[in-house]
Amino acid sequence: MPRRFGRPGLLGAMARTAVVAGTATAVSGRMQRNQAERAAQQQASADAEQQALVNQAAAQAAAQQQAWQQTQQAPPPPPAAAPAPAVDRVGQLTALAELKAQGLLTDEEFATEKARVLSG
């Protein structure tokens, strides 16, 4: 069989087309895999960042709730008792003496009230 020179025949054109199509398919598939891997890495990175934010927010909320519970559990100290008013014993004894002098108190009542004022 003689060999042809020039343009390829039908069989040569089909073979060349098959090679080009196969190469294009292989390159296209590799590009799609690379893009899918990059997208997966970006998604994993975004998921990790979002999880870190969620964990941080949860930790802050827990700390705030713990602080709130501590403020609720510890009641404020009771206010200091006001000092007792100073007893004016001289004034009370003077008033008792006046009541006795007016005859409104007996000697026994005066002595009882005088002892109460002086004791306390």
DSSP file (Angstrom, degrees, kcal/mol; ACC not computed):
  #  RESIDUE AA STRUCTURE BP1 BP2  ACC     N-H-->O    O-->H-N    N-H-->O    O-->H-N    TCO  KAPPA ALPHA  PHI   PSI    X-CA   Y-CA   Z-CA
    1    1 A M              0   0    0      0, 0.0     2,-0.2     0, 0.0     0, 0.0   0.000 360.0 360.0 360.0 131.4    0.0    0.0    0.0
    2    2 A P        -     0   0    0      0, 0.0     2,-0.3     0, 0.0     0, 0.0  -0.471 360.0-120.6 -77.9 147.1    1.4    3.3   -1.0
    3    3 A R        -     0   0    0     -2,-0.2     2,-0.3     1,-0.0     0, 0.0  -0.658  23.2-134.2 -87.2 140.5    1.8    6.0    1.6
    4    4 A R        -     0   0    0     -2,-0.3     2,-0.4     2,-0.0     5,-0.1  -0.707  14.1-158.9 -96.3 146.1    0.0    9.2    1.2
    5    5 A F        +     0   0    0     -2,-0.3     2,-0.5     3,-0.1     0, 0.0  -0.909  56.8  29.0-117.8 149.7    1.6   12.6    1.7
    6    6 A G  S    S+     0   0    0     -2,-0.4    -2,-0.0     0, 0.0     0, 0.0  -0.883 106.1  22.9 109.6-135.6   -0.2   15.8    2.4
    7    7 A R  S    S-     0   0    0     -2,-0.5     6,-0.0     1,-0.1     2,-0.0  -0.416  85.2-109.6 -71.2 142.2   -3.5   16.0    4.2
    8    8 A P        -     0   0    0      0, 0.0    -1,-0.1     0, 0.0    -3,-0.1  -0.311  33.2-117.2 -70.6 157.1   -4.3   13.1    6.5
    9    9 A G     >  -     0   0    0     -5,-0.1     4,-2.3     1,-0.1     5,-0.2  -0.053  39.2 -81.9 -80.6-171.1   -7.0   10.8    5.5
   10   10 A L  H  > S+     0   0    0      1,-0.2     4,-2.1     2,-0.2     5,-0.2   0.905 129.1  50.2 -62.9 -43.4  -10.3   10.2    7.4
   11   11 A L  H  > S+     0   0    0      1,-0.2     4,-2.0     2,-0.2    -1,-0.2   0.885 111.1  49.0 -65.7 -39.4   -8.7    7.7    9.8
   12   12 A G  H  > S+     0   0    0      2,-0.2     4,-2.6     1,-0.2    -1,-0.2   0.887 110.2  51.0 -66.4 -40.7   -5.9   10.1   10.7
   13   13 A A  H  X S+     0   0    0     -4,-2.3     4,-2.3     1,-0.2    -2,-0.2   0.900 110.6  49.1 -65.0 -40.6   -8.3   13.0   11.2
   14   14 A M  H  X S+     0   0    0     -4,-2.1     4,-2.4     2,-0.2    -2,-0.2   0.904 111.4  49.4 -65.8 -40.6  -10.4   10.9   13.5
   15   15 A A  H  X S+     0   0    0     -4,-2.0     4,-2.3     2,-0.2    -2,-0.2   0.929 111.5  48.2 -64.5 -45.5   -7.3    9.8   15.5
   16   16 A R  H  X S+     0   0    0     -4,-2.6     4,-2.5     1,-0.2    -1,-0.2   0.912 111.9  50.2 -61.7 -41.9   -6.1   13.4   15.9
   17   17 A T  H  X S+     0   0    0     -4,-2.3     4,-2.8     1,-0.2    -1,-0.2   0.896 109.9  50.9 -62.8 -41.1   -9.6   14.5   17.0
   18   18 A A  H  X S+     0   0    0     -4,-2.4     4,-2.6     2,-0.2    -1,-0.2   0.901 110.6  48.6 -64.6 -40.7   -9.7   11.7   19.6
   19   19 A V  H  X S+     0   0    0     -4,-2.3     4,-2.5     2,-0.2    -2,-0.2   0.932 113.8  46.1 -65.1 -45.8   -6.3   12.6   21.0
   20   20 A V  H  X S+     0   0    0     -4,-2.5     4,-2.5     2,-0.2    -2,-0.2   0.923 114.4  47.9 -63.3 -44.0   -7.2   16.3   21.2
   21   21 A A  H  X S+     0   0    0     -4,-2.8     4,-2.4     2,-0.2    -2,-0.2   0.906 112.5  49.0 -65.0 -40.9  -10.6   15.5   22.8
   22   22 A G  H  X S+     0   0    0     -4,-2.6     4,-2.5    -5,-0.2    -1,-0.2   0.909 112.1  48.1 -64.3 -41.7   -9.0   13.1   25.3
   23   23 A T  H  X S+     0   0    0     -4,-2.5     4,-2.7     2,-0.2     5,-0.2   0.918 112.0  49.5 -64.7 -42.6   -6.4   15.7   26.2
   24   24 A A  H  X S+     0   0    0     -4,-2.5     4,-2.6     1,-0.2    -2,-0.2   0.895 111.7  49.1 -62.9 -40.6   -9.1   18.4   26.7
   25   25 A T  H  X S+     0   0    0     -4,-2.4     4,-2.8     2,-0.2    -1,-0.2   0.920 111.9  48.2 -65.5 -43.8  -11.1   16.0   28.8
   26   26 A A  H  X S+     0   0    0     -4,-2.5     4,-2.3     2,-0.2    -2,-0.2   0.926 114.3  45.6 -63.3 -45.0   -8.2   15.1   31.0
   27   27 A V  H  X S+     0   0    0     -4,-2.7     4,-2.4     2,-0.2    -2,-0.2   0.919 113.5  49.9 -64.6 -43.4   -7.2   18.8   31.4
   28   28 A S  H  X S+     0   0    0     -4,-2.6     4,-2.4    -5,-0.2    -2,-0.2   0.918 111.4  48.8 -61.7 -44.5  -10.7   19.8   32.2
   29   29 A G  H  X S+     0   0    0     -4,-2.8     4,-2.5     2,-0.2    -1,-0.2   0.909 111.0  49.9 -62.5 -42.5  -11.1   17.0   34.7
   30   30 A R  H  X S+     0   0    0     -4,-2.3     4,-2.6     1,-0.2    -1,-0.2   0.909 110.7  50.0 -63.2 -41.6   -7.9   18.0   36.5
   31   31 A M  H  X S+     0   0    0     -4,-2.4     4,-2.6     1,-0.2    -2,-0.2   0.912 110.7  49.6 -63.1 -41.9   -9.0   21.6   36.6
   32   32 A Q  H  X S+     0   0    0     -4,-2.4     4,-2.6     2,-0.2    -2,-0.2   0.913 111.4  48.6 -64.4 -41.7  -12.3   20.7   38.1
   33   33 A R  H  X S+     0   0    0     -4,-2.5     4,-2.7     2,-0.2    -2,-0.2   0.926 112.2  49.0 -63.0 -44.2  -10.6   18.5   40.7
   34   34 A N  H  X S+     0   0    0     -4,-2.6     4,-2.5     1,-0.2    -2,-0.2   0.917 112.7  47.4 -61.5 -43.1   -8.2   21.3   41.6
   35   35 A Q  H  X S+     0   0    0     -4,-2.6     4,-2.6     2,-0.2    -1,-0.2   0.906 112.1  50.1 -64.5 -41.2  -11.0   23.8   41.9
   36   36 A A  H  X S+     0   0    0     -4,-2.6     4,-2.4     2,-0.2    -2,-0.2   0.902 111.0  49.4 -64.6 -40.3  -13.0   21.4   44.0
   37   37 A E  H  X S+     0   0    0     -4,-2.7     4,-2.4     2,-0.2    -2,-0.2   0.923 112.2  47.6 -64.7 -43.6  -10.0   20.8   46.3
   38   38 A R  H  X S+     0   0    0     -4,-2.5     4,-2.6     1,-0.2    -2,-0.2   0.911 112.3  49.5 -62.9 -41.8   -9.5   24.6   46.7
   39   39 A A  H  X S+     0   0    0     -4,-2.6     4,-2.5     1,-0.2    -1,-0.2   0.904 110.9  49.9 -64.2 -39.8  -13.2   25.1   47.4
   40   40 A A  H  X S+     0   0    0     -4,-2.4     4,-2.6     2,-0.2    -2,-0.2   0.905 111.3  48.9 -65.2 -40.6  -13.1   22.3   50.0
   41   41 A Q  H  X S+     0   0    0     -4,-2.4     4,-2.4     2,-0.2    -2,-0.2   0.919 112.6  47.6 -64.4 -42.9  -10.0   23.9   51.7
   42   42 A Q  H  X S+     0   0    0     -4,-2.6     4,-2.7     2,-0.2    -2,-0.2   0.902 112.5  49.4 -64.5 -40.2  -11.6   27.3   51.7
   43   43 A Q  H  X S+     0   0    0     -4,-2.5     4,-2.8     2,-0.2    -2,-0.2   0.912 111.1  49.3 -65.4 -42.1  -14.8   25.9   53.1
   44   44 A A  H  X S+     0   0    0     -4,-2.6     4,-2.4     2,-0.2    -2,-0.2   0.905 112.3  48.7 -63.1 -40.7  -12.9   24.0   55.8
   45   45 A S  H  X S+     0   0    0     -4,-2.4     4,-2.3     2,-0.2    -2,-0.2   0.924 112.7  47.1 -64.2 -44.8  -11.0   27.2   56.7
   46   46 A A  H  X S+     0   0    0     -4,-2.7     4,-2.5     1,-0.2    -2,-0.2   0.898 111.9  51.0 -64.3 -40.2  -14.3   29.2   56.9
   47   47 A D  H  X S+     0   0    0     -4,-2.8     4,-2.6     2,-0.2    -2,-0.2   0.908 109.9  49.7 -63.2 -41.6  -15.9   26.5   59.0
   48   48 A A  H  X S+     0   0    0     -4,-2.4     4,-2.2     2,-0.2    -2,-0.2   0.909 111.9  48.1 -64.5 -41.7  -12.9   26.5   61.4
   49   49 A E  H  X S+     0   0    0     -4,-2.3     4,-2.2     2,-0.2    -2,-0.2   0.920 112.9  48.0 -64.0 -43.1  -13.1   30.3   61.7
   50   50 A Q  H  X S+     0   0    0     -4,-2.5     4,-2.5     1,-0.2    -2,-0.2   0.905 111.1  50.6 -65.5 -40.4  -16.8   30.2   62.3
   51   51 A Q  H  X S+     0   0    0     -4,-2.6     4,-2.7     1,-0.2    -1,-0.2   0.885 108.9  52.2 -64.4 -37.5  -16.4   27.5   64.9
   52   52 A A  H  X S+     0   0    0     -4,-2.2     4,-2.4     2,-0.2    -1,-0.2   0.906 110.2  48.3 -63.8 -41.1  -13.8   29.5   66.6
   53   53 A L  H  X S+     0   0    0     -4,-2.2     4,-2.6     2,-0.2    -2,-0.2   0.906 111.8  49.3 -64.8 -41.0  -16.1   32.5   66.7
   54   54 A V  H  X S+     0   0    0     -4,-2.5     4,-2.6     2,-0.2    -2,-0.2   0.924 111.9  48.6 -64.1 -43.8  -18.9   30.4   68.1
   55   55 A N  H  X S+     0   0    0     -4,-2.7     4,-2.3     2,-0.2    -2,-0.2   0.901 112.0  49.4 -63.0 -40.4  -16.6   28.9   70.8
   56   56 A Q  H  X S+     0   0    0     -4,-2.4     4,-2.3     2,-0.2    -2,-0.2   0.921 111.9  47.7 -64.9 -43.7  -15.5   32.4   71.7
   57   57 A A  H  X S+     0   0    0     -4,-2.6     4,-2.6     1,-0.2    -2,-0.2   0.901 111.7  50.8 -64.7 -39.8  -19.0   33.7   72.0
   58   58 A A  H  X S+     0   0    0     -4,-2.6     4,-2.4     2,-0.2    -1,-0.2   0.897 110.1  49.7 -64.5 -39.5  -20.0   30.7   74.1
   59   59 A A  H  X S+     0   0    0     -4,-2.3     4,-2.4     2,-0.2    -2,-0.2   0.908 111.6  48.6 -65.7 -41.2  -17.1   31.3   76.4
   60   60 A Q  H  X S+     0   0    0     -4,-2.3     4,-2.6     2,-0.2    -2,-0.2   0.918 111.8  49.2 -64.2 -42.7  -18.0   35.0   76.8
   61   61 A A  H  X S+     0   0    0     -4,-2.6     4,-2.5     1,-0.2    -2,-0.2   0.907 111.3  49.5 -64.1 -40.8  -21.7   34.1   77.5
   62   62 A A  H  X S+     0   0    0     -4,-2.4     4,-2.4     2,-0.2    -1,-0.2   0.906 111.5  48.9 -64.3 -41.0  -20.6   31.5   80.1
   63   63 A A  H  X S+     0   0    0     -4,-2.4     4,-2.4     2,-0.2    -2,-0.2   0.905 112.1  48.6 -65.2 -41.2  -18.3   34.0   81.8
   64   64 A Q  H  X S+     0   0    0     -4,-2.6     4,-2.4     2,-0.2    -2,-0.2   0.914 112.6  48.0 -65.1 -41.7  -21.1   36.7   81.8
   65   65 A Q  H  X S+     0   0    0     -4,-2.5     4,-2.6     2,-0.2    -2,-0.2   0.900 111.4  50.3 -67.2 -39.0  -23.6   34.2   83.2
   66   66 A Q  H  X S+     0   0    0     -4,-2.4     4,-2.3     2,-0.2    -1,-0.2   0.917 111.3  48.5 -64.0 -42.8  -21.1   33.0   85.9
   67   67 A A  H  X S+     0   0    0     -4,-2.4     4,-1.9     2,-0.2    -2,-0.2   0.904 111.9  49.6 -63.7 -40.1  -20.4   36.6   86.9
   68   68 A W  H  X S+     0   0    0     -4,-2.4     4,-1.8     1,-0.2    -2,-0.2   0.913 110.3  50.2 -64.9 -42.3  -24.2   37.4   87.0
   69   69 A Q  H  X S+     0   0    0     -4,-2.6     4,-2.4     1,-0.2    -1,-0.2   0.883 108.4  53.1 -64.5 -37.2  -24.8   34.3   89.2
   70   70 A Q  H  X S+     0   0    0     -4,-2.3     4,-1.8     1,-0.2    -1,-0.2   0.887 109.0  48.7 -65.6 -37.1  -22.0   35.3   91.6
   71   71 A T  H  < S+     0   0    0     -4,-1.9    -1,-0.2     1,-0.2    -2,-0.2   0.835 114.0  47.3 -70.9 -29.5  -23.6   38.7   92.0
   72   72 A Q  H  < S+     0   0    0     -4,-1.8    -2,-0.2    -5,-0.2    -1,-0.2   0.840 111.7  49.8 -78.2 -32.8  -26.9   37.1   92.6
   73   73 A Q  H  < S+     0   0    0     -4,-2.4    -2,-0.2     1,-0.2    -3,-0.2   0.861 100.5  66.2 -76.0 -36.3  -25.6   34.6   95.1
   74   74 A A  S  < S-     0   0    0     -4,-1.8    -1,-0.2    -5,-0.2    -4,-0.0  -0.748  79.4-150.4 -91.1 102.7  -23.7   37.0   97.3
   75   75 A P        -     0   0    0      0, 0.0    -3,-0.1     0, 0.0    -2,-0.1  -0.403  29.5 -98.1 -69.5 148.9  -26.2   39.3   99.0
   76   76 A P        -     0   0    0      0, 0.0    -5,-0.0     0, 0.0     0, 0.0  -0.328  47.9 -94.5 -64.0 149.0  -25.0   42.7   99.8
   77   77 A P        -     0   0    0      0, 0.0     3,-0.1     0, 0.0    -3,-0.0  -0.333  47.5-100.3 -64.0 145.5  -23.8   43.2  103.3
   78   78 A P        -     0   0    0      0, 0.0     3,-0.1     0, 0.0     0, 0.0  -0.347  45.7 -96.3 -65.8 147.4  -26.5   44.6  105.6
   79   79 A P        -     0   0    0      0, 0.0     3,-0.1     0, 0.0     2,-0.0  -0.309  49.0 -92.9 -63.1 148.1  -26.2   48.3  106.3
   80   80 A A        -     0   0    0      1,-0.1     2,-0.1    -3,-0.1     0, 0.0  -0.332  46.8-103.0 -62.8 139.7  -24.4   49.2  109.5
   81   81 A A        -     0   0    0      1,-0.1    -1,-0.1    -3,-0.1     3,-0.1  -0.409  37.8-112.0 -65.9 136.5  -26.7   49.6  112.4
   82   82 A A        -     0   0    0     -2,-0.1    -1,-0.1     1,-0.1     0, 0.0  -0.458  39.6-101.4 -68.1 139.1  -27.3   53.2  113.2
   83   83 A P        -     0   0    0      0, 0.0    -1,-0.1     0, 0.0     3,-0.1  -0.320  42.7-100.7 -63.2 143.3  -25.8   54.2  116.6
   84   84 A A        -     0   0    0      1,-0.1     3,-0.1    -3,-0.1    -3,-0.0  -0.372  45.3 -99.7 -63.7 139.8  -28.3   54.4  119.4
   85   85 A P        -     0   0    0      0, 0.0     2,-0.1     0, 0.0    -1,-0.1  -0.310  46.3 -95.7 -62.0 144.6  -29.3   57.9  120.1
   86   86 A A        -     0   0    0      1,-0.1     2,-0.5    -3,-0.1     0, 0.0  -0.383  39.2-124.8 -63.2 131.4  -27.5   59.4  123.1
   87   87 A V        -     0   0    0     -2,-0.1     2,-1.5    -3,-0.1     3,-0.2  -0.664   9.8-145.9 -83.3 126.7  -29.6   59.0  126.2
   88   88 A D     >  +     0   0    0     -2,-0.5     4,-2.1     1,-0.2     5,-0.2  -0.663  29.2 167.7 -91.8  82.2  -30.1   62.3  128.0
   89   89 A R  H  > S+     0   0    0     -2,-1.5     4,-2.9     1,-0.2     5,-0.2   0.877  73.4  53.6 -67.2 -37.4  -30.1   60.8  131.5
   90   90 A V  H  > S+     0   0    0     -3,-0.2     4,-2.4     1,-0.2    -1,-0.2   0.927 109.6  48.5 -63.7 -42.6  -29.9   64.2  133.2
   91   91 A G  H  > S+     0   0    0      2,-0.2     4,-2.2     1,-0.2    -1,-0.2   0.895 112.7  48.2 -64.3 -39.2  -32.9   65.5  131.2
   92   92 A Q  H  X S+     0   0    0     -4,-2.1     4,-2.5     2,-0.2    -2,-0.2   0.917 112.2  48.2 -68.2 -41.5  -34.9   62.3  132.1
   93   93 A L  H  X S+     0   0    0     -4,-2.9     4,-2.4     1,-0.2    -2,-0.2   0.893 111.0  51.6 -65.1 -36.8  -34.0   62.6  135.8
   94   94 A T  H  X S+     0   0    0     -4,-2.4     4,-2.1    -5,-0.2    -1,-0.2   0.915 110.0  49.0 -64.5 -41.6  -34.9   66.3  135.8
   95   95 A A  H  X S+     0   0    0     -4,-2.2     4,-2.2     2,-0.2    -2,-0.2   0.903 111.1  49.9 -64.9 -40.7  -38.3   65.4  134.2
   96   96 A L  H  X S+     0   0    0     -4,-2.5     4,-2.2     1,-0.2    -1,-0.2   0.903 109.5  51.6 -63.4 -39.8  -38.9   62.7  136.9
   97   97 A A  H  X S+     0   0    0     -4,-2.4     4,-2.5     1,-0.2    -1,-0.2   0.895 109.4  50.0 -64.1 -38.8  -38.0   65.1  139.7
   98   98 A E  H  X S+     0   0    0     -4,-2.1     4,-1.9     2,-0.2    -1,-0.2   0.911 109.8  50.2 -65.9 -41.8  -40.5   67.7  138.3
   99   99 A L  H  <>S+     0   0    0     -4,-2.2     5,-2.3     2,-0.2     6,-0.9   0.885 112.5  47.6 -63.9 -37.2  -43.3   65.0  138.1
  100  100 A K  H ><5S+     0   0    0     -4,-2.2     3,-0.8     4,-0.2    -2,-0.2   0.903 110.3  51.8 -68.8 -40.5  -42.5   64.0  141.7
  101  101 A A  H 3<5S+     0   0    0     -4,-2.5    -2,-0.2     1,-0.3    -1,-0.2   0.844 108.1  51.9 -65.3 -32.1  -42.5   67.7  142.9
  102  102 A Q  T 3<5S-     0   0    0     -4,-1.9    -1,-0.3    -5,-0.2    -2,-0.2   0.605 117.7-115.5 -78.3 -11.3  -45.9   68.2  141.2
  103  103 A G  T < 5S+     0   0    0     -3,-0.8    -3,-0.2    -4,-0.5    -2,-0.1   0.606  84.9 118.2  89.0  11.0  -47.2   65.2  143.1
  104  104 A L  S   <S+     0   0    0     -5,-2.3     2,-0.4    -6,-0.2    -4,-0.2   0.692  72.4  48.5 -83.9 -18.7  -47.8   63.0  140.0
  105  105 A L  S    S-     0   0    0     -6,-0.9    -2,-0.2    -9,-0.1     2,-0.1  -0.949  78.0-136.3-121.3 142.6  -45.3   60.4  141.1
  106  106 A T     >  -     0   0    0     -2,-0.4     4,-2.6     1,-0.1     5,-0.2  -0.417  33.1-103.6 -84.5 169.9  -45.0   58.7  144.4
  107  107 A D  H  > S+     0   0    0      1,-0.2     4,-2.3     2,-0.2     5,-0.1   0.887 123.6  50.4 -60.8 -38.7  -41.6   58.1  146.1
  108  108 A E  H  > S+     0   0    0      2,-0.2     4,-2.1     1,-0.2    -1,-0.2   0.921 111.8  45.9 -66.7 -44.3  -41.8   54.4  145.1
  109  109 A E  H  > S+     0   0    0      2,-0.2     4,-2.5     1,-0.2     5,-0.2   0.887 112.7  51.7 -64.6 -39.7  -42.6   55.2  141.4
  110  110 A F  H  X S+     0   0    0     -4,-2.6     4,-2.6     1,-0.2    -2,-0.2   0.928 110.0  48.2 -62.8 -43.8  -39.8   57.8  141.4
  111  111 A A  H  X S+     0   0    0     -4,-2.3     4,-2.0     2,-0.2    -2,-0.2   0.894 112.5  49.0 -64.8 -40.2  -37.3   55.4  142.8
  112  112 A T  H  X S+     0   0    0     -4,-2.1     4,-2.0     2,-0.2    -2,-0.2   0.932 114.8  43.4 -64.3 -47.3  -38.2   52.7  140.2
  113  113 A E  H  X S+     0   0    0     -4,-2.5     4,-2.4     1,-0.2    -2,-0.2   0.871 112.1  54.0 -68.2 -36.2  -38.0   55.1  137.3
  114  114 A K  H  X S+     0   0    0     -4,-2.6     4,-2.2    -5,-0.2    -1,-0.2   0.906 109.3  48.4 -64.4 -40.5  -34.8   56.6  138.5
  115  115 A A  H  X S+     0   0    0     -4,-2.0     4,-1.8     2,-0.2    -2,-0.2   0.889 111.0  51.1 -65.8 -39.4  -33.2   53.1  138.8
  116  116 A R  H  X S+     0   0    0     -4,-2.0     4,-1.0     2,-0.2    -2,-0.2   0.922 111.7  46.6 -62.9 -44.8  -34.4   52.3  135.2
  117  117 A V  H  < S+     0   0    0     -4,-2.4     3,-0.3     1,-0.2    -2,-0.2   0.904 114.3  47.0 -65.3 -42.3  -32.9   55.5  133.8
  118  118 A L  H  < S+     0   0    0     -4,-2.2    -1,-0.2     1,-0.2    -2,-0.2   0.794 110.5  53.2 -72.7 -27.5  -29.6   55.0  135.6
  119  119 A S  H  <        0   0    0     -4,-1.8    -1,-0.2    -5,-0.2    -2,-0.2   0.691 360.0 360.0 -81.0 -18.4  -29.3   51.4  134.6
  120  120 A G     <        0   0    0     -4,-1.0    -3,-0.2    -3,-0.3    -2,-0.1   0.892 360.0 360.0-168.7 360.0  -29.7   51.9  131.1
